[in-house]
Amino acid sequence: QVQLQESGPVLVNPSQTLSLTCTISGGSVTTGDNYWIRQSPGKALEWIGYITAGGTTSYSSSLKSRSSISRDMRKNQFTLQLNSVTPEDTGVYYCVKSLDYWGRGTQVTVSS
């Protein structure tokens, strides 16, 4: 059974970099596409970006300039870095595998 678990800080200061890690069990980071998706308060789910099985990345046009997704095949993890965060980046962040398997989500608040 494929399971995903997000980890990272709960609180981030404005202008800092948010770093989240997704650990995969029961599956491999080298198969399928691995996504980061978020939901801000009162808003719909928002796709941030993904990394393919081959390691190619793609990002939402609205977040492309601030986002970076990478992976560690040895640890079976993939990560999200979001730079220059603002309170608008507050929300629940999900890692998703092949759009079939979702982590439980991690709440991130951007505030000083």
Backbone bond lengths (Angstrom), bond angles and torsions (degrees), N, CA, C in turn:
res aa  C-N    CA-C-N  psi(-1)  N-CA   C-N-CA  omega(-1)  CA-C   N-CA-C  phi
1 Q - - - 1.462 - - 1.526 109.39 -
2 V 1.321 115.80 127.75 1.452 120.53 -178.85 1.530 109.30 -78.82
3 Q 1.308 115.44 130.05 1.459 120.55 176.32 1.524 109.38 -132.89
4 L 1.330 115.53 144.33 1.461 121.55 179.02 1.522 108.77 -125.96
5 Q 1.321 115.21 142.24 1.451 120.55 -179.86 1.513 109.94 -135.26
6 E 1.333 115.74 120.59 1.462 120.66 176.62 1.531 109.93 -83.84
7 S 1.320 115.64 148.64 1.463 120.42 173.54 1.517 109.11 -147.63
8 G 1.323 114.84 148.91 1.443 120.06 -179.05 1.511 110.45 158.56
9 P 1.313 117.36 -176.90 1.459 120.51 -176.19 1.517 112.62 -71.28
10 V 1.315 114.69 150.09 1.461 120.91 177.63 1.526 110.28 -86.97
11 L 1.330 116.06 -32.17 1.464 121.95 -175.86 1.518 109.27 -127.98
12 V 1.313 115.48 131.22 1.461 121.51 179.48 1.523 108.51 -129.47
13 N 1.315 115.99 138.72 1.465 119.58 177.41 1.523 111.09 -76.99
14 P 1.309 117.08 146.02 1.474 119.85 175.28 1.519 111.13 -55.50
15 S 1.305 115.50 144.15 1.469 126.90 -179.53 1.527 113.03 79.27
16 Q 1.325 117.48 -7.74 1.454 119.92 179.49 1.535 110.68 -85.66
17 T 1.327 115.27 178.91 1.458 121.68 179.17 1.524 110.65 -102.66
18 L 1.312 115.26 128.83 1.462 121.67 174.91 1.521 108.68 -90.31
19 S 1.327 116.08 128.16 1.466 120.61 176.78 1.520 109.42 -124.05
20 L 1.314 116.12 123.86 1.465 122.01 178.48 1.528 109.30 -124.18
21 T 1.301 115.23 146.45 1.461 121.66 178.42 1.511 110.05 -122.78
22 C 1.312 116.29 139.92 1.454 122.22 175.30 1.527 108.55 -116.58
23 T 1.309 116.34 122.33 1.455 121.97 178.34 1.523 108.91 -103.29
24 I 1.329 115.54 127.20 1.463 121.56 -177.78 1.519 109.59 -102.65
25 S 1.314 115.76 134.56 1.466 121.31 171.69 1.522 108.61 -127.55
26 G 1.328 115.52 147.18 1.456 119.82 -178.39 1.519 113.49 76.77
27 G 1.316 117.35 7.77 1.452 122.21 179.64 1.510 108.63 -159.89
28 S 1.332 116.48 -178.25 1.457 120.20 -177.25 1.518 111.50 -124.20
29 V 1.318 115.39 142.16 1.456 120.85 176.70 1.524 110.97 -69.41
30 T 1.315 117.31 -12.76 1.461 120.96 -178.53 1.520 113.34 -94.23
31 T 1.320 117.55 5.24 1.464 120.92 175.52 1.522 109.45 -120.68
32 G 1.315 116.41 141.41 1.462 120.50 178.41 1.518 112.29 71.50
33 D 1.305 114.79 178.81 1.458 121.80 177.46 1.525 109.28 -98.41
34 N 1.313 116.53 137.79 1.456 121.93 -176.95 1.528 109.43 -116.54
35 Y 1.316 116.02 121.14 1.454 123.50 -168.31 1.527 112.61 -110.27
36 W 1.331 113.94 155.19 1.452 121.95 161.69 1.523 107.47 -116.25
37 I 1.330 114.81 129.85 1.464 122.63 -179.26 1.518 107.43 -134.63
38 R 1.303 117.32 144.91 1.460 119.42 -179.67 1.518 110.74 -133.51
39 Q 1.321 114.61 162.66 1.459 121.03 173.92 1.519 108.78 -137.48
40 S 1.317 115.42 114.25 1.454 121.05 177.45 1.519 109.24 -86.72
41 P 1.322 117.17 157.24 1.471 120.38 -177.36 1.529 112.58 -53.67
42 G 1.311 115.97 126.51 1.456 121.02 176.52 1.520 114.62 76.52
43 K 1.335 116.79 6.43 1.468 119.60 -177.60 1.522 111.36 -120.48
44 A 1.313 115.19 164.86 1.459 121.15 178.46 1.534 110.37 -75.77
45 L 1.310 114.90 167.12 1.455 119.55 173.79 1.527 109.73 -58.34
46 E 1.325 115.62 141.57 1.462 121.12 -178.19 1.522 109.08 -128.51
47 W 1.318 115.25 124.69 1.452 120.71 177.37 1.531 109.31 -76.23
48 I 1.313 116.90 129.31 1.457 121.38 179.49 1.517 110.56 -95.61
49 G 1.331 115.59 -48.95 1.450 119.81 -179.61 1.510 110.78 172.21
50 Y 1.344 115.54 178.85 1.450 118.86 178.32 1.522 110.29 -152.79
51 I 1.327 113.73 164.48 1.459 121.58 174.28 1.520 107.20 -124.35
52 T 1.319 116.31 131.44 1.456 120.72 -176.20 1.524 111.64 -82.12
53 A 1.322 114.23 173.66 1.465 119.67 177.32 1.526 111.17 -58.91
54 G 1.319 115.72 -31.67 1.455 120.07 -179.48 1.517 114.51 -86.77
55 G 1.340 116.00 -2.13 1.457 119.93 177.25 1.519 115.38 95.19
56 T 1.320 117.26 3.47 1.465 120.78 176.50 1.518 109.67 -77.80
57 T 1.325 116.38 141.63 1.455 120.30 -179.61 1.529 111.23 -113.31
58 S 1.329 114.08 154.07 1.453 120.92 176.41 1.519 107.27 -145.87
59 Y 1.340 115.72 144.18 1.459 120.10 -173.03 1.516 111.26 -132.86
60 S 1.337 114.30 153.55 1.457 120.42 170.65 1.518 108.87 -59.95
61 S 1.309 116.85 139.68 1.464 120.16 -178.02 1.528 111.63 -61.97
62 S 1.319 116.19 -30.70 1.461 119.24 -177.35 1.526 112.26 -76.48
63 L 1.328 118.06 -19.59 1.463 121.21 -176.81 1.526 112.50 -118.82
64 K 1.300 116.67 0.54 1.461 121.27 -173.07 1.518 113.09 -57.42
65 S 1.314 116.27 -40.18 1.466 119.47 -174.92 1.523 112.58 -70.55
66 R 1.345 117.30 -15.71 1.454 119.86 -176.39 1.528 113.59 -116.66
67 S 1.323 117.29 -1.60 1.461 120.41 -170.74 1.527 112.31 -110.53
68 S 1.324 114.42 149.38 1.455 120.58 173.59 1.532 108.19 -149.32
69 I 1.322 115.90 128.01 1.463 121.48 177.57 1.514 108.28 -117.75
70 S 1.314 115.69 134.07 1.462 120.83 178.73 1.526 108.70 -140.25
71 R 1.324 116.00 176.10 1.462 119.07 -179.69 1.518 110.37 -142.86
72 D 1.327 113.86 156.85 1.455 122.25 175.28 1.530 106.09 -123.87
73 M 1.312 116.27 102.33 1.465 120.01 -174.76 1.521 111.39 -67.09
74 R 1.324 115.83 -31.28 1.468 118.73 -178.49 1.522 111.17 -67.70
75 K 1.340 115.24 -36.40 1.468 119.69 -179.58 1.526 111.94 -93.12
76 N 1.349 116.44 -5.07 1.468 121.37 -177.42 1.532 110.90 57.67
77 Q 1.318 115.00 47.95 1.464 122.11 -177.66 1.523 110.02 -130.91
78 F 1.328 115.26 155.92 1.453 119.32 165.15 1.520 108.34 -134.36
79 T 1.315 115.26 153.31 1.453 120.28 -170.42 1.530 111.70 -128.81
80 L 1.318 114.13 156.25 1.459 122.67 174.31 1.516 108.30 -121.40
81 Q 1.312 116.48 131.80 1.455 121.28 167.94 1.530 107.70 -118.79
82 L 1.309 115.26 128.01 1.460 121.92 178.01 1.526 107.50 -123.05
83 N 1.311 115.87 114.97 1.468 121.37 -173.70 1.524 111.79 -88.63
84 S 1.300 114.42 160.22 1.470 122.40 172.09 1.525 111.90 49.45
85 V 1.311 115.71 52.35 1.467 119.10 -175.45 1.524 111.26 -69.95
86 T 1.338 113.77 152.83 1.466 122.32 175.79 1.528 107.32 -128.76
87 P 1.319 117.70 171.40 1.474 119.33 177.13 1.532 112.63 -56.78
88 E 1.322 117.34 -23.39 1.470 120.24 176.81 1.520 113.01 -65.78
89 D 1.310 117.08 -16.11 1.470 121.25 178.20 1.526 112.47 -87.37
90 T 1.294 117.39 0.95 1.467 121.25 176.10 1.523 109.70 -64.93
91 G 1.328 115.90 138.18 1.449 119.04 177.89 1.513 111.56 163.64
92 V 1.317 115.18 -173.60 1.459 121.93 175.55 1.525 107.77 -97.82
93 Y 1.308 115.41 126.73 1.455 121.76 -177.70 1.530 109.17 -107.22
94 Y 1.331 114.19 130.23 1.461 120.96 -178.33 1.526 110.60 -117.39
95 C 1.319 116.58 141.09 1.461 119.38 165.84 1.529 106.67 -102.95
96 V 1.310 114.54 142.12 1.463 121.25 -171.03 1.522 109.21 -138.32
97 K 1.301 116.44 136.24 1.456 120.59 179.60 1.522 109.51 -111.77
98 S 1.314 114.55 121.74 1.464 121.92 175.73 1.531 112.20 56.66
99 L 1.292 116.33 21.44 1.473 123.62 -177.65 1.531 112.44 59.14
100 D 1.320 116.26 14.43 1.466 120.66 178.84 1.521 112.44 -110.55
101 Y 1.300 115.70 -32.65 1.465 120.62 -173.76 1.521 109.14 -118.70
102 W 1.337 115.18 123.82 1.452 121.25 -175.41 1.524 110.12 -115.81
103 G 1.330 115.43 141.22 1.440 119.38 166.54 1.518 109.57 -72.14
104 R 1.318 116.54 173.14 1.469 119.92 -178.29 1.522 111.85 -78.61
105 G 1.309 115.55 -14.02 1.457 119.31 -179.72 1.515 111.92 93.03
106 T 1.316 114.86 148.94 1.452 119.94 177.13 1.530 108.57 -130.78
107 Q 1.315 115.91 131.33 1.464 121.19 -179.64 1.516 109.32 -78.77
108 V 1.315 115.93 128.21 1.463 121.92 176.22 1.526 108.33 -122.77
109 T 1.289 116.00 128.97 1.461 121.49 177.18 1.526 109.05 -116.97
110 V 1.317 115.47 129.52 1.463 120.87 175.92 1.522 107.97 -103.23
111 S 1.305 115.20 112.30 1.467 120.02 -176.65 1.514 109.11 -163.27
112 S 1.309 115.28 150.60 1.463 120.04 174.84 1.519 110.30 -93.62
